[in-house]
Amino acid sequence: MKPFGKNHIIISVITFLILFLMNYLGNDLPDKLQRALLTAFAGVVGLTIGLFILNKGKNDKTPPQNFD
């Protein structure tokens, strides 16, 4: 799955919704909306960074020598 492709956007939206709802519904503090938005946004950013790292070496034509 490449970053910012169709599948990445769908998974990012699902991740955002799940994290937002988990934090919004399970929080009794007065600033629950801000915390839920920040946590959900951070989860999507983490997912995107992970995909960049994962896909960094996918099309590498020169693998490391003597890889064991």
PyMOL commands that set and color helices and strands:
alter all, ss='L'
color gray80, all
select helices_A, chain A and resi 6-25+32-55
alter helices_A, ss='H'
color red, helices_A
deselect
rebuild
show_as cartoon
